[in-house]
Amino acid sequence: MLSEFEVSLIFDRLTGKDRLMVLTSLFTGMRLGEVLHLKWSDIDFSKGLITFVQGKTGKLVTIPLSNYLATEMQSYKETQCNGTVFEDRDITKAITVNYSQHFSTLFKSIGIDNFSFHSLRHC
């Protein structure tokens, strides 16, 4: 669980792709693999919905998209030119592990110890 101070560190110190990936998981409860697989076509900005395949169950899930996250995503989308939100390579276990390690190091660097990307879905 993140303290209020730690949440403020995330909002204040993270930028770009890292920031949006963290916010996506924090606001939706999505796992890292689910975030990495997101395509822009999975996001319906007009209806305020995100649809994705759950990594654990394989079920198609649709959840509400908060106005804050929608705004952040739309701003980020303006800088993108492909159909995927975060990663255009095939998502392999090695890629997921690399991202997981990256985020653990990133959290530690901004002052959030013993925290992983997966922990975001429980906040």
C-alpha positions, 0 to 999 in steps of 0.5 A: 500500500502506498502512503499519501506521500508516496502517491504524491512522489509518483504524481510529482516525479514520474514523467512520460511513458513510465508515469502513464504506465504507473497511473494506468495500473494505479487507476485500473488495477491492471497487471503489468502484462495487461498494461503492456498489451494495451492498444489505443483501440482498447480505450473508448474515450467517448464512453470512458471505458477500457477493455482488455483481456485479463492475464490470469483468467483470459476473460475480456473485461471492461472497466470505467476510465476515470476522467483524470486517466483519460486526460493523461492518456489523450495527452500521451496519445498525441505523441504516439504514432502506432496502434499500441499504447506502450509497447509495440514489440511482442510481449514476452516473459523477458520483456515483462521481467525487464519492465518489472525490474525497471519499475522496482528500480524506478520506485526506489530511486524516487523514495518508494522502497520495497514496492513493485509494479504489481503492488500498484493493483492493490492500492 
